[in-house]
């Protein structure tokens, strides 16, 4: 491939990322699912199954604690995913894996696999030695020359993962997720890829750039500038990771899904359009009470999941409902995470906590919460949230941004919808990097689009509303626009709550974001609906009306 063709391909890929042409816009697939046909297996407890529940466990835990399996099965878990191959190591023997699968099946559940193909730059599983690949796997290099282990893709990582998957397939496993963390950067927010001499020479040769372009690329990475050169690098990195996944999936003969990092991690090599036809775990980041316990933590998490659903059909979408360390996320907050999947129509909940199970007493809270969310989800599945507030995560934020979404507006109790281009109606919220590139964003949008930006944004579109991302400032603005909300149901009170309206279902879902009970009022035209919500609880209100 010569440089001209390579740049053309990279440029077209950038456009398709911006327009969402290769992914599924949130809800494009919903017309096909309006039949509300059941999927999954009806076990007699949840009726026509829309929501399924899954749990990740280490094989030694399964074999050593049969009572845990009975507990999780009674709570509603239908599949247990067993850790099989971890970043070049086989920590569990084939015999132990077979015994664990047998225990799971005797408990009345299915057993499937989790692998960790590349490792992690830090300890994210709870193993005493961290997540360190074997010594014969090369380390990754940052633009500044710093080396780190984990999330590095050099031979023989793909070959050894593929061989492990062939062996595991031969043992009878048929479904597997590559997990923690299948990306090419130390963290999801970094512009990734390995900047070692081997990758440098390969990139310059394939893209047709002279050697002097390398320092310019590194400077673009440091400055987070979305240049044609950096686009080429991201396509090169995406090619490498996608090819590794393709080879591993071929070795497993299908049935392989991907765990996608928080907010997509496209800058770290996960080219989302490549994974739209495989099982797709939608990434989270708030794994403990400190991060998830605030309204902003919850709206950030919801923002990420809503974005991922632009690329994942609901029946292929799995959650990343994670506590880490295992005892750092309370049962109440973990149960509250289940609401996010309901609001975003993520059909499968995957609970995990590294290699250590979360506290046994969590299940007395999770079981009832799982049943409640399964019931609520059945009323909303296949329907699309609509409203005047527009959830937009644009190309600049996705490819070079800092992964700091402008999300707290989701707590204003005003309906929203997810868009892949800003429309003329309503208000489109821009995070800082998309605001910086507003000229590019405006070419995708209607000339009449109305923008809302954070006051911290260095550059904003002309006429944009600028707001501090605080509840006090956002509520003050809500009071200013209240007269324009008569046609949509919304929460009257200044209380942090998510309000999602599904006109085709005739339902409004309201999620209380605080750990205290509240009486709220949903106003829709001349109608008022009282709603009492417990701590962190979601409730449904039946409303009439159509979205324009």
C-alpha positions in Angstrom: 0.0 0.0 0.0 1.5 3.3 -1.0 1.3 6.5 1.1 -1.5 8.1 -1.0 -3.7 5.0 -0.7 -2.9 4.5 2.9 -3.8 8.1 3.8 -7.0 7.9 1.7 -8.0 4.7 3.7 -7.1 6.4 7.0 -9.1 9.5 6.1 -12.1 7.6 5.0 -11.9 5.5 8.2 -11.9 8.8 10.2 -15.0 10.0 8.4 -16.8 6.8 9.0 -15.9 7.0 12.7 -17.4 10.5 12.8 -20.5 9.6 11.0 -21.1 6.2 12.6 -21.6 4.6 9.1 -19.7 1.4 10.0 -21.2 1.1 13.5 -24.8 0.9 14.6 -26.3 4.2 15.8 -27.9 3.8 19.1 -31.3 2.3 18.2 -30.9 1.8 14.5 -31.3 -1.9 15.2 -34.3 -1.4 17.4 -36.8 -1.4 14.6 -35.7 -5.0 13.9 -36.2 -6.0 17.5 -39.7 -4.5 18.0 -41.2 -7.9 17.7 -39.9 -8.3 21.3 -39.1 -12.0 20.6 -37.5 -13.6 23.6 -33.9 -14.5 23.6 -31.8 -16.5 26.0 -33.3 -19.5 27.8 -36.6 -19.1 29.7 -35.9 -20.7 33.0 -39.4 -20.1 34.3 -38.5 -17.3 36.7 -38.3 -14.2 34.5 -40.9 -15.2 31.9 -39.9 -14.1 28.4 -36.2 -13.5 29.0 -34.8 -10.2 27.9 -32.1 -9.8 30.6 -29.6 -12.5 31.5 -27.1 -12.5 34.3 -23.5 -13.8 34.2 -20.6 -14.0 36.7 -16.8 -14.3 36.3 -15.0 -16.7 38.7 -11.6 -18.3 39.0 -11.7 -22.1 38.6 -10.2 -22.8 42.0 -12.9 -20.6 43.6 -15.6 -22.7 41.9 -14.1 -26.0 42.9 -13.4 -24.9 46.5 -16.7 -23.2 47.2 -19.8 -25.2 45.8 -22.1 -23.2 48.2 -21.2 -20.0 46.3 -22.5 -21.6 43.1 -25.8 -22.4 44.7 -26.1 -18.8 46.1 -25.5 -17.2 42.7 -27.8 -19.6 40.9 -30.6 -18.8 43.3 -29.9 -15.0 42.8 -30.5 -15.5 39.0 -27.0 -16.1 37.4 -27.3 -18.4 34.4 -23.7 -18.5 33.1 -20.3 -18.6 34.9 -17.3 -17.5 32.9 -14.1 -19.2 34.1 -10.6 -17.7 33.8 -8.7 -19.9 31.4 -5.5 -18.3 30.0 -3.9 -15.2 31.4 -1.3 -13.1 29.5 0.9 -16.1 28.5 0.3 -18.2 31.5 -1.8 -21.3 32.3 -2.5 -20.7 36.0 -5.2 -23.5 36.1 -4.6 -27.0 34.9 -6.9 -28.6 32.3 -8.1 -31.0 35.0 -9.1 -28.1 37.3 -10.9 -26.3 34.4 -12.8 -29.5 33.7 -13.7 -30.0 37.4 -14.9 -26.3 37.6 -17.0 -26.6 34.5 -18.6 -29.8 35.9 -19.4 -28.0 39.2 -21.0 -25.1 37.4 -23.1 -27.4 35.2 -24.2 -29.5 38.2 -25.4 -26.3 39.8 -27.7 -25.7 36.9 -25.6 -23.0 35.0 -23.6 -22.9 31.8 -19.8 -22.6 31.9 -17.8 -20.4 29.5 -14.4 -18.8 29.3 -12.5 -15.6 30.0 -9.0 -15.0 28.7 -6.6 -12.1 29.4 -4.5 -12.0 26.2 -2.0 -9.2 26.8 -1.9 -8.5 30.6 -2.2 -5.1 32.2 0.3 -2.4 33.2 -1.0 -2.7 36.8 -2.5 -5.3 39.0 -6.2 -5.5 38.0 -6.9 -9.2 38.9 -5.7 -9.4 42.5 -2.8 -11.8 41.8 0.2 -11.3 44.0 2.6 -10.9 41.0 0.3 -8.5 39.2 -0.5 -9.0 35.5 3.0 -9.6 34.2 3.5 -11.6 30.9 6.3 -14.1 30.5 9.8 -12.8 30.0 10.0 -13.8 26.3 7.1 -11.4 25.5 8.5 -8.0 24.5 7.5 -4.9 26.5 5.7 -1.9 25.1 7.3 1.5 24.6 5.8 4.9 25.1 6.7 7.9 22.9 9.0 9.2 25.6 10.9 5.9 25.5 9.5 4.5 28.8 8.9 0.7 28.8 6.0 -1.1 30.4 4.6 -4.6 30.5 1.1 -5.5 29.6 -1.1 -4.3 26.7 1.8 -4.8 24.4 1.4 -6.8 21.1 4.6 -8.4 19.8 5.2 -12.0 18.6 4.6 -14.5 20.0 1.6 -13.1 22.0 -1.0 -13.7 19.4 0.3 -17.1 18.5 0.4 -18.3 22.1 -3.1 -17.0 22.8 -4.3 -18.7 19.6 -2.8 -22.0 20.7 -4.4 -21.7 24.1 -7.8 -21.0 22.6 -7.5 -24.1 20.3 -6.7 -26.2 23.3 -9.6 -24.7 25.3 -12.0 -25.2 22.4 -10.9 -28.8 22.3 -12.0 -29.1 26.0 -15.6 -28.3 25.0 -15.8 -24.6 25.7 -17.7 -22.7 22.9 -17.9 -19.1 24.1 -15.1 -16.8 25.3 -14.4 -13.1 26.0 -10.9 -11.6 25.6 -10.7 -9.3 28.7 -8.6 -7.2 30.9 -7.3 -5.4 29.0 -7.3 -6.0 25.2 -5.9 -2.6 24.1 -2.6 -1.1 23.1 -2.0 1.6 25.7 -1.4 1.7 29.4 -4.8 3.2 30.0 -7.9 3.7 27.8 -7.4 7.5 27.7 -3.9 7.3 26.2 -3.1 7.6 22.5 -1.7 4.1 22.2 0.4 1.8 20.1 3.9 0.7 20.7 6.6 3.3 19.8 9.5 0.9 19.7 11.9 0.8 16.7 10.2 -2.3 15.1 6.8 -0.6 15.1 8.3 2.7 14.0 10.0 1.2 11.0 6.9 -0.9 10.0 4.6 2.1 10.3 6.8 4.5 8.2 7.3 1.8 5.5 3.6 1.0 5.2 2.4 4.5 5.3 5.1 5.9 3.1 6.3 8.6 5.4 10.0 9.7 5.7 11.9 9.0 8.9 11.7 12.7 9.9 7.9 12.2 10.3 8.4 10.1 13.4 9.2 13.0 15.7 6.2 14.9 14.3 4.0 12.0 15.1 5.3 11.8 18.7 4.7 15.5 19.1 1.1 15.1 17.8 0.6 12.3 20.4 1.9 14.5 23.2 -0.2 17.5 22.1 -3.3 15.4 21.2 -3.5 16.9 17.8 -5.8 15.2 15.3 -3.6 15.4 12.2 -3.5 13.2 9.1 -0.3 11.7 10.4 -1.9 10.8 13.7 -4.9 9.3 11.9 -2.6 7.1 10.0 -1.0 5.9 13.2 -4.3 5.1 14.7 -5.3 3.1 11.7 -2.0 1.2 11.8 -2.5 0.4 15.5 -6.1 -0.6 14.9 -5.0 -2.9 12.1 -2.6 -4.7 14.5 -5.1 -5.2 17.3 -7.9 -6.2 15.0 -5.7 -8.8 13.2 -4.7 -10.3 16.5 -8.4 -10.6 17.4 -9.2 -12.1 14.0 -6.5 -14.8 14.4 -7.6 -15.7 18.0 -11.2 -15.9 16.9 -10.2 -18.2 14.1 -8.3 -20.4 16.4 -11.4 -20.6 18.7 -13.6 -21.2 15.6 -15.9 -18.3 16.4 -17.7 -17.6 19.7 -15.1 -15.0 20.7 -16.2 -11.6 22.1 -14.3 -8.5 23.1 -14.2 -6.4 26.3 -14.2 -2.8 25.1 -12.7 -0.2 27.4 -14.4 2.8 28.9 -15.5 5.3 26.2 -14.3 3.0 23.5 -10.5 3.3 23.8 -10.3 3.9 20.0 -7.2 5.9 20.6 -5.7 2.7 22.2 -6.3 0.5 19.2 -9.9 -0.7 19.6 -11.4 0.2 16.2 -15.0 -0.2 17.2 -16.5 -0.7 13.7 -14.4 -4.0 13.5 -16.3 -5.6 16.4 -19.9 -4.7 15.6 -20.7 -8.4 14.8 -19.2 -10.1 17.8 -20.2 -10.3 21.5 -19.4 -6.9 22.9 -18.8 -5.9 26.5 -19.4 -2.2 27.1 -16.7 -0.7 29.2 -17.0 1.0 32.6 -14.4 2.7 34.8 -16.0 3.3 38.2 -15.2 0.2 40.2 -15.4 1.4 43.8 -17.6 3.5 46.0 -15.2 6.4 45.7 -15.5 6.7 42.0 -19.1 5.5 41.4 -20.6 6.9 44.5 -21.2 10.5 43.2 -23.8 11.6 40.7 -20.9 12.5 38.3 -19.4 9.0 38.6 -22.8 7.5 37.7 -23.4 9.8 34.8 -19.9 9.2 33.4 -20.5 5.5 33.5 -23.9 5.9 31.8 -22.4 8.1 29.2 -19.8 5.5 28.3 -22.4 2.7 28.0 -24.8 4.8 25.9 -21.9 5.6 23.5 -21.0 1.9 23.2 -24.5 1.0 22.2 -23.9 2.9 18.9 -21.8 -0.1 17.9 -23.3 -3.0 19.7 -26.7 -4.6 19.1 -28.6 -5.1 22.3 -28.6 -8.9 22.1 -24.8 -8.9 21.6 -24.2 -6.3 24.4 -22.8 -7.4 27.8 -22.1 -5.1 30.7 -18.8 -4.7 32.6 -20.4 -4.7 36.1 -17.2 -4.7 38.0 -16.1 -4.2 41.6 -12.3 -3.9 42.1 -10.9 -4.6 44.6 -13.7 -7.0 45.2 -14.9 -5.5 48.5 -14.6 -1.8 47.5 -18.0 -1.4 45.7 -21.0 -1.7 48.1 -23.8 -4.0 47.2 -26.1 -1.0 46.9 -23.9 0.6 44.3 -23.4 -2.6 42.4 -27.2 -3.1 42.3 -27.4 0.5 41.1 -25.1 -0.3 38.2 -27.7 -2.7 36.9 -29.9 0.3 36.1 -27.4 1.5 33.5 -27.9 -1.7 31.5 -31.6 -1.3 31.7 -31.6 2.3 30.5 -29.2 1.5 27.6 -30.8 -1.8 26.7 -27.7 -3.9 27.4 -29.2 -7.4 27.5 -26.5 -9.3 29.4 -25.1 -8.3 32.8 -21.6 -9.6 33.4 -20.6 -9.4 37.1 -16.9 -9.6 38.0 -14.3 -8.7 40.6 -10.9 -10.0 39.4 -10.0 -13.4 40.7 -11.5 -12.7 44.2 -15.3 -13.0 44.6 -17.0 -10.0 46.0 -18.5 -10.5 49.5 -21.1 -13.2 49.9 -23.6 -10.9 51.6 -23.8 -8.9 48.3 -26.1 -11.5 46.8 -28.9 -10.9 49.3 -29.1 -7.4 47.7 -28.2 -8.3 44.2 -30.7 -11.1 43.7 -33.8 -8.9 44.3 -32.2 -6.1 42.3 -31.6 -8.4 39.4 -35.2 -9.5 39.4 -36.5 -5.9 39.5 -34.3 -4.8 36.6 -35.3 -7.9 34.6 -38.9 -6.8 35.0 -38.2 -3.2 34.1 -36.0 -4.1 31.2 -38.8 -6.2 29.7 -40.9 -3.0 29.5 -38.2 -1.0 27.7 -36.3 -3.5 25.6 -36.2 -2.6 21.9 -37.3 1.0 22.5 -35.2 4.0 21.9 -34.7 6.9 24.4 -35.8 10.3 23.0 -35.6 13.8 24.2 -34.3 17.4 23.6 -30.9 16.8 25.2 -28.4 15.2 22.8 -25.7 12.8 23.9 -22.7 13.2 21.5 -19.2 11.8 21.7 -17.4 13.0 18.6 -14.3 12.1 16.7 -11.9 14.5 18.4 -12.9 13.2 21.9 -12.7 9.6 20.6 -9.4 9.8 18.8 -7.3 12.3 20.8 -9.5 13.4 23.7 -8.8 13.1 27.4 -11.8 10.8 28.2 -13.4 13.5 30.4 -17.0 13.5 29.2 -19.4 16.4 29.8 -21.9 14.1 31.4 -23.5 15.6 34.5 -26.3 17.1 32.5 -27.7 13.6 32.4 -28.6 14.2 36.1 -31.0 17.1 35.3 -34.0 14.8 34.9 -34.6 15.9 31.3 -35.0 13.2 28.5 -32.1 12.6 26.1 -31.2 10.7 23.0 -27.9 9.4 21.6 -26.8 11.0 18.3 -23.8 10.4 16.0 -24.2 13.8 14.5 -25.7 16.9 16.2 -29.2 17.7 15.0 -31.1 21.0 14.6 -33.5 20.4 17.5 -32.7 20.4 21.2 -29.3 21.0 22.8 -26.1 19.1 21.9 -23.6 18.8 24.7 -19.9 19.0 23.6 -17.0 17.8 25.7 -13.9 20.0 25.5 -12.0 18.3 22.6 -15.1 18.2 20.5 -15.7 21.9 21.3 -12.1 22.6 20.2 -12.8 20.9 16.9 -16.3 22.5 16.5 -15.5 23.4 12.8 -15.3 19.7 12.0 -18.3 18.9 14.2 -20.4 21.6 12.6 -19.8 20.0 9.1 -21.7 16.9 10.4 -24.6 18.9 11.9 -27.5 21.1 11.0 -26.6 24.8 10.8 -29.3 25.3 13.4 -27.7 23.0 16.0 -27.6 24.5 19.5 -24.4 23.8 21.5 -23.8 23.5 25.3 -20.1 23.4 26.4 -18.3 23.4 29.6 -17.0 26.7 30.8 -13.5 25.0 30.9 -13.4 24.5 27.1 -10.7 26.7 25.6 -12.6 26.9 22.2 -16.3 26.8 21.7 -18.7 27.3 18.8 -20.2 30.7 18.3 -23.3 31.2 20.4 -22.7 28.2 22.6 -24.1 28.1 26.1 -21.2 27.8 28.5 -21.8 26.1 31.9 -19.7 24.9 34.7 -20.2 21.1 35.3 -21.8 21.5 38.7 -25.3 20.6 39.7 -26.0 24.2 41.0 -25.1 25.8 37.7 -26.9 23.2 35.6 -30.0 23.5 37.7 -30.0 27.2 37.3 -29.9 26.7 33.5 -32.7 24.1 33.7 -34.9 26.8 35.3 -34.1 29.1 32.4 -35.2 26.6 29.7 -38.1 25.1 31.7 -40.7 26.8 29.4 -39.3 24.9 26.4 -39.9 21.5 28.0 -43.7 21.3 28.1 -43.8 18.7 25.3 -41.5 16.3 27.0 -41.9 14.5 30.4 -39.2 15.7 32.9 -38.5 15.8 36.6 -39.7 19.0 38.2 -37.4 19.0 41.2 -33.8 20.1 41.5 -32.7 16.6 42.4 -30.0 14.6 40.7 -32.0 12.0 38.6 -31.7 10.5 35.2 -34.9 10.7 33.2 -35.1 8.5 30.0 -38.3 8.7 27.9 -39.3 5.8 25.6 -42.2 7.2 23.6 -42.9 4.0 21.6 -43.2 2.1 24.9 -45.2 4.8 26.6 -42.8 4.8 29.6 -40.5 7.2 31.4 -37.7 5.7 33.5 -36.4 7.9 36.4 -33.2 6.9 38.3 -32.5 8.5 41.7 -28.8 9.1 41.8 -28.5 9.6 45.5 -28.5 7.1 48.4 -31.6 8.6 50.0 -35.3 8.2 49.2 -37.0 11.0 47.4 -40.5 12.1 46.3 -40.2 13.3 42.7 -42.7 14.7 40.2 -42.7 13.9 36.5 -44.4 16.7 34.6 -45.7 16.2 31.1 -47.7 19.1 29.7 -50.6 19.6 32.1 -50.1 16.2 33.7 -48.2 15.5 36.9 -47.1 12.0 38.1 -45.8 11.5 41.6 -43.0 9.0 42.0 -41.4 7.8 45.2 -38.0 6.3 44.7 -35.8 4.6 47.3 -32.1 5.1 47.5 -30.4 4.7 44.1 -33.7 3.2 42.8 -35.2 3.4 39.3 -38.9 3.6 38.7 -41.2 3.6 35.6 -44.0 6.0 34.9 -46.6 5.4 32.2 -47.0 8.5 30.0 -48.8 9.2 26.7 -47.6 11.4 23.8 -45.2 11.0 20.9 -41.8 12.3 20.1 -41.8 14.6 17.1 
